[in-house]
């Protein structure tokens, strides 16, 4: 597979075209950003860790029938993925209340929610990724139809059910996470982007120690140590 020019650089990854128009290469960066990139950092080796963690998680999901963009790992920091048109929604699933949910609604930090919440946020840095309703999504043309929203919501719940159980068996609480989806050349909706400690909150089941990007957001430190611990547990 021939790596060609960079076609996009995001906060966490660079994308390159290849000699196959249906495939691109994602390169995971060591950069860390939070609060809509107002806080920036860099952690050598973080990109490689996220590549390994996300690849393992995508394999687990693929084995359970979730369709994803992942084709294969190419190197420590690179993966070959199917080219998709990213649906401009961050689909967030929450099992335990924390983060923006507690700030916005005053729900008590750390309580287990009576059922998993699925929320849609419009991916738009200028607007600070606002939360949107189904009707906003349709009216703004962010998705083609209500059916697509049903697919996103249903798939996000399926992913949560699979991963909540998996991480529980590894001594981690899957507190909440964000996923993104894209549409491939044949019109299929595929899980895209990554699932890593950058996009999930993991708390140790016994101690509630945070093992995710909140260590960077909140300046707790030892970010890489925490990501290494997540990888170690995933592989154990
Ligand atoms: N999240 C993400 N990217 C974003 C916003 C949120 O990956 O741009 C993830 C975040 O890591 C957490 C979940 O989505 O696992 C819910 O985040 P929340 O809405 O609480 O926002 P935050 O407190 O991170 O601002």
Boltz pocket constraint, residues with backbone or C-beta under 6 A from the ligand:
constraints:
  - pocket:
      binder: B
      contacts: [[A, 90], [A, 92], [A, 93], [A, 98], [A, 99], [A, 100], [A, 101], [A, 129], [A, 176], [A, 177], [A, 178], [A, 197], [A, 198], [A, 199], [A, 200], [A, 201], [A, 213]]
      max_distance: 6.0
